[in-house]
Structure formats: C-alpha cells, structure tokens
Amino acid sequence: MEDDDYKKYYETDEANLDSKSDSRVILFLIVVAVIAFTYWTAVQ
C-alpha cells in the first residue's frame, strides 16, 4: 500500500514538473514572438 502511495505521489510530482516546464517554454516563445514582432514593426 505504501509503495502505491509513493508511486502515485511521484507520478503526480513528475507531472507537475512537466507542466511547469511546458509553461516556461510557452512563455519563452511568446516573449520571443513579441520581441520579433516589435523589431519587425520598427524596421518597417
């Protein structure tokens, strides 16, 4: 029973880390897109 609880907690913790990593990647892409758009607008 304890092993199942530990495994369940570990999977949940790993999933939480994955979602944090995904949101950081998405945020980074949005920032890069905004900077690129601002640069493109300034060059025009």
C-alpha positions as CSV (number, residue, x, y, z in Angstrom):
1,M,0.0,0.0,0.0
2,E,2.8,2.4,0.9
3,D,4.6,1.7,-2.4
4,D,1.4,2.6,-4.4
5,D,1.0,5.8,-2.5
6,Y,4.7,6.7,-3.1
7,K,4.4,5.8,-6.8
8,K,1.2,7.9,-7.1
9,Y,2.9,10.9,-5.4
10,Y,6.0,10.6,-7.6
11,E,3.9,10.4,-10.8
12,T,2.0,13.5,-9.7
13,D,5.1,15.4,-8.8
14,E,6.7,14.5,-12.2
15,A,3.6,15.6,-14.0
16,N,3.7,18.9,-12.1
17,L,7.3,19.5,-13.1
18,D,6.5,18.7,-16.7
19,S,3.6,21.2,-16.7
20,K,5.8,23.9,-15.2
21,S,8.5,23.2,-17.8
22,D,5.8,23.4,-20.6
23,S,4.5,26.7,-19.3
24,R,8.1,28.2,-19.2
25,V,8.6,27.1,-22.8
26,I,5.3,28.6,-23.9
27,L,6.1,31.9,-22.0
28,F,9.6,32.0,-23.6
29,L,8.1,31.5,-27.1
30,I,5.5,34.3,-26.5
31,V,8.3,36.7,-25.4
32,V,10.4,35.8,-28.4
33,A,7.4,36.4,-30.7
34,V,6.6,39.8,-29.2
35,I,10.2,40.9,-29.5
36,A,10.4,39.7,-33.1
37,F,7.1,41.4,-33.9
38,T,8.3,44.7,-32.3
39,Y,11.5,44.5,-34.2
40,W,9.7,43.8,-37.5
41,T,7.3,46.7,-36.9
42,A,10.2,49.1,-36.0
43,V,12.1,48.1,-39.2
44,Q,9.1,48.8,-41.5
